[in-house]
């Protein structure tokens, strides 16, 4: 039924039936198109529904303009502020609406919002009169005016722009990231004139394209200036009376922004309005859950207000408020929200359509609505019966009717009835996979579609394809949409996020004063900072290192590669003595041990290579259908790992592959597919886990995925009775059991496999020596797949390449990016509300504390806050059996909150636990916080992470930075990468064997990895020659060499650029680096051009074996590494060509006489001469 838009002339409440998911976007588009001049406000029950409608509207009706107005991502009366990205998007919409009203625009418009956003008051329209700063190419710009605008409107000044709401000033280059834009912009100035505006990638900082103009908008819903500060002070005292010891009042009085300040918005702005003030005479549409959500929101606002008031009154009465528990004086709900009464008045004065997925009642008089309509939409087809039938098949054969042939048959029937059919897939990857599977069972044509109109024009016999995150399909008019979830069952999909967390790794891993470093020649030192020194009248930047006995060493930035990070800052390193023999002795000892270890690794790899491997290759169609049961979209990392594993199984030698990735990143899926290949080829599979709980988890996962296949799975652990264990062992021996999962009990002498084809080992490093030896014996003839969550640094991957095959999964397959992270002072009310919210939705909570001594006190406070809460305590000093029992009870849902130290089991996957509370978060390292946060957010539920800090103590600068990074990162994909970058000593030791941890402590993490790479390369017998990194050319040309502070102001950015520079080896790389510098910071100063030339000269020196080079106005003195040159005959010929100008001294130094009075000529001359020496070396080698 088409909607008659005359229905919307009078204000009334209309029931619109037949509007399932998907049809809602079509109905909204129809209402908007048929009601020009009247905007449509569509109200979703929550953010998830808003996203779904937004995506469907964009796909089905791309010609309908729409704006999104999201809600704050924090609770009412919270202590945290909403994310700047959210407030920026809200303000962008308000500004667009304000402009539309001012310019009397009447074209169709849809505003998509949520119940929470609509009920919250917003700044008045007057606020935006002068809050747009327009920037155009070719116009003049006052940098001071721009800076004042950005600072007063919520932008944060940083060294490198990565996040929305950040700005960086670098002389004639200004980087800005407006929240309303998908990418940041770079303004290139010449004097006061804007020469160019470029969009750039926040990841690599490179420019993308040129645009002509931008409009900069605020990122905060208030302006903090003298007027607003005065207004706040007056309003605060008027509302709450006299003010004593109030941190918020004091902060605002001093012009400082404090966390959660937005919850006092009415005192900062002259007045607040609602979204209805921006949109004249709108038509309201509500999804079918909105009515319930409105009632719940009103109740929630009131509950939070009353809880705050109760706490305020009790603490004031008992005088409990101190700096440790800061006072919180809440404003009345009427000041911040559209409470129940004003909301009901607004509804009476507007036309409102209440959607329902169900058909409308025939008799409208029985409803509370003024009018009842029905658009005729219905839920689409659902193939759960076909899925169940397919899962219950006893035998898998190609000719057996299955799920996909059922879908094809259904599509054929629809098309015979002249209905248009399309499939909505979650992603391009899942679309292609579905098409492949369906084509195996039918001969349909498929066509990608961009709009609903295109679907209506689709010829019968062709199936349309949308990439759209719809949960379920629908029928509407003569069309049918089938959702991916309808076919494959419930899915979990990672949403698209703009931010990529790995971009922050460089920032957080740069050297800071006080870090321990290792100099290749002089050993462990303390990095004290970057210092500019003058040598021979030329300035150059050096890294100052402190050694024992207060000795100092200055390392030129162009030789920064001779330094490596030692490891953890608190690892108790002892400084070496400069010139002492201790460092060289330790290095030699580690080198000898590494050579032995490398030889053993090579021997194992060689033995495996000689043995014939069993080829495991299942039938394609059956394998594809098994893969289709995976309830996620695979990431690129995962697809690569799967492809590598499958190739190994089909290869000529036994597989020995290590899959490395954090918990929840999809390692188990690779094991499942490898297991499927092995079992379908007639072999047996053993899956070994280090704990009973993890083996239980694997057993549940494998049983679910293999349901319906002719595969028998058994579990063997200490929790299985002796009688059952005997039957399972017999089944393993006679081959009736295909897959056995358990702890090291599987490795016992009493277990005899009938035909073991694949061994899957989970977290091998957590097994004891005896179990590892048993695994070595088993793995000699079978395929082995090892899974680990222990981070493996890039250098270690390279070191072991060709010895142990590795696949690294560094991006999460689930939307773990959705973990909401808050950093806030410890607040009992926030803790209580977080617990109650999780409990209300039937979830569980992790509460992590840094010290065992604090656990009891925290448990008592939790019992006061939530008296009937079921709490379990766990820490590392408990007996293993007791600890496992506690973890099992939490895993089984018998306890609601696990209060523990940082021992949350690394491999444990508890999808029901979606709230993490961290006590004294400032005492944890960044990698620790990442790994902790990775324990939540593995289901469709929104996950929350609260990092609490004490209000009465000042955190160190590094702790503050750690927490800022944690809060600013939406993406958790970097958690694993960051952990591997900051790999601590124990983690590396566990990975390679306990005996290696002591060696790492001797020389530091990075140098250990370099030495291992060298040892492995040597053990390969010259197959790959290891680069000698024990020396770096020393170059002194008497020219200034540095990145000036007035060119790159941020110290961390300068140091990061120096580290990157030291790693450049080719002239093309150096040219590219120069282009990036010009792009980011402007024209190169002379000192930077000199530095780039020196880096190129240094590479020529390394190839030519030049250890030291001193150049001046009269020529050049060259010293060779180990006093030898690799092509002596060519060198003698060169000297003979220039008698008197070239000579070789008795100390093996080469003298080059030249007239190089000018620095430019000297640089060019040195470069040309050293390049000639490098070419001579190359000729000798070839």
ABEGO torsion letter per residue (X at the ends): XBBBAAAAABBBBBBBBGBBBGAAAAAAAAAAAABBGBBBBBBBABAAAAAAAAAAAAAABAABBBBBBBBBABBBGBABBBBAAAAAAAAAAAAAAAAAAAAGBABBBBBBBBAAAAABBBBBAAAAAAABBBBBBGBBBBAAAAAAAAAAAGBBBBABBABBGBBBBBEABBBBBBAABABBBBBBBBEABBABBBBBBAAAGBBABBBABBBBBBABABBBBAAAAAAAAAAAAAAAEBBBGBAAAAAAAAGBBBBGAAAAAAAABABBBBAAAABBGBBBBBBAAAAAAAAAAAAAAAAAAAAAAAAAAAAAAAGABBAABBBBBBBBAAAABBBAAAAAAAAAABBBBBBBABBBBABAAABABABBBBAGBBBBBBAAAAAAAAAABABBBAABBBAAAAAAAAAAAAAAAGBBBBBBBABAAAAAAAAAAAAAABABBBBBBABAAAAAABBBGBBBBBBBABABBBBBEABBBBBAAAAAEBBBBBBBBABBAAAAAAAAABBBBGBBBBBAAAEBBBBAEBBBBBBGGBBBBBBBBBBBGGBBBBBBAAAAAABBBAEBAAAGBBBBBBGBAAAAAAAAAAAAAAAAAAAAAAAAAAAAAABBBBBBBBBAAAAAAAAAABABBBBAAAAAAAAAAAAAAABABBBBBBBBBBBGAGAAAAAAAAAAAAAAAGBBBBBBBABAAAAAAAAAAAAAAABGBBBBBBBBBAABBAAAAAAAAAAAAAGABABBBBBAAAABAABBBABBABBBBBGAAABBAAAAAAAAAAAAABBBBBBBABBBBAAAAAAABGABBBBBBABBABBAAABBBBBBBBBAAAAAAAAAAAAAAGBBBBBBBABAAAAAAAAAAAAAABAABBBBBBBAABBAAAAAAAAAAAAAGABABBBBBBABBAABBBAABABBBBBGAAABBAAAAAAAAAABGABABBBBBBBBBBAABBBBAAAAAAAAAAAABABAAAAAAAAAAABBAAAAAAAAEAAAAAAAAAAEAAAAAAAAAAAAAAAAGGABBBBBAABBBBBBAGBBBBBBAAABABAAAAAAAAAAAAABABAAAAAAAAAAAAAAAEBBBAAAAAAAAAAAAAAAAAAAGBABBBBBAAEBBBBBBGGBBABAAAAAAAAAABBGABBBBAAGBBBBBBBBABAAAAAAAAAAAAAAAAAAAAAAAX
